[in-house]
Amino acid sequence: MIEAQQWHPVALSDVVVDAPLPVRLLDQELVLWRDALGQVQAFVDRCPHRGARLSLGRVQDGQLECPYHGWQFASGGQCVKVPAVPAFVPPAKHCVASYGVQEAHGLVWVQLAPAAEGQAPVPLPVFEAEADERLRKLNCGPYDVEASAPRIIENFLDMSHFGFVHEGWLGSRDATEMSHYEVEATERGVKATGCKAIQPQSNLHSTKPAEVDYSYEVTAPYTALLTKVPESGSSKQGWREAIGLFVCPVTPERSRVWFRLAVADFDSSDEQLQQFQHTIFTQDQPVLESQMPKPLPLDAKAELNSPADRMSVAYRRYLKASGVTFGVC
């Protein structure tokens, strides 16, 4: 399954602290914990001894301890202690399955399967704004959504719903016509440029409607980026604010969502910025959860399209060409 070779966000880094943390990814139950060096480990959430959930255990002396019989597992998954038989040296087969882990963008990312033999390693989804030291970064979420990951990504790429779902915020019913925009395939996915819209309140400090110029890019099956050019007259000309949408495909019909903001707003509090993003996404959420079928259809004839849907159509083609099967139909 190609999705298993991708890197997926599963938790905020700062919630993986002293206790084991259960998470779910691609219908698999995992446990996250930090070893003695502070490195996050990701194991199957099942002790290979008698099947108890390791997430009910604890971290003891830099090892993950099973709650049932106290077996301890080191980084990488090898069992290193069986308390009932202190002199017993666990052989190599006494281990729990472990997975690749990275921390980036304030999140823990897990890869369930490495790249196939002969293929280049799969990189983390990019967020180029992370390297711009002028921009302030913070995360919003998580949001647990009863919708497939591709449905959530496609909604993020869609501007034609602004005047209806986000009326008075990102759009209005008297300005719903969309200008032509360009769509192109990239090495990482697909990209749309020249996306313009009149928005009543494009950000937290907007006091009047403004035309915004967005670009959208899909850089992995369940990752999308929005880049915004500051309004004319802004003191931040030349800056490019960005929002990253990172979706964890929990099950084919359920997802966990984070947003990564890279903004030029240094006046608002974290809570104010997060509340603005919260308002926008919770306007989307009930519509997303109402869509049927919940998986995103990849058959070109399954749902109707208009010229405004060019980016959505390109995203579906990209998923189909990539061999994605999780969350689509």
Stockholm file with secondary structure:
# STOCKHOLM 1.0

chainA/1-329         MIEAQQWHPVALSDVVVDAPLPVRLLDQELVLWRDALGQVQAFVDRCPHRGARLSLGRVQDGQLECPYHGWQFASGGQCVKVPAVPAFVPPAKHCVASYGVQEAHGLVWVQLAPAAEGQAPVPLPVFEAEADERLRKLNCGPYDVEASAPRIIENFLDMSHFGFVHEGWLGSRDATEMSHYEVEATERGVKATGCKAIQPQSNLHSTKPAEVDYSYEVTAPYTALLTKVPESGSSKQGWREAIGLFVCPVTPERSRVWFRLAVADFDSSDEQLQQFQHTIFTQDQPVLESQMPKPLPLDAKAELNSPADRMSVAYRRYLKASGVTFGVC
#=GR chainA/1-329 SS CGGGGSCEEEEEGGGCSSSCEEEEETTEEEEEEECTTSCEEEEESSCTTTCCCGGGSEEETTEEECTTTCCEECTTSBEEECTTSTTCCCCTTSBCCEEEEEEETTEEEEESSCCCTTSCCCCCCCCGGGGCTTSEEEEEEEEEESSCHHHHHHHHTCCTTHHHHTBTTTBCTTCCCCCCCEEEECSSSEEEEEEEEEESCSSTTCCSCEEEEEEEEEEETTEEEEEEECCTTCTTTTCCEEEEEEEEEEETTEEEEEEEEEESCCSSCHHHHHHHHHHHHHHHHHHHHHCSSSSBCCSTTSSCCCGGGHHHHHHHHHHHHHTCCTTBC
#=GC SS_cons         CGGGGSCEEEEEGGGCSSSCEEEEETTEEEEEEECTTSCEEEEESSCTTTCCCGGGSEEETTEEECTTTCCEECTTSBEEECTTSTTCCCCTTSBCCEEEEEEETTEEEEESSCCCTTSCCCCCCCCGGGGCTTSEEEEEEEEEESSCHHHHHHHHTCCTTHHHHTBTTTBCTTCCCCCCCEEEECSSSEEEEEEEEEESCSSTTCCSCEEEEEEEEEEETTEEEEEEECCTTCTTTTCCEEEEEEEEEEETTEEEEEEEEEESCCSSCHHHHHHHHHHHHHHHHHHHHHCSSSSBCCSTTSSCCCGGGHHHHHHHHHHHHHTCCTTBC
//
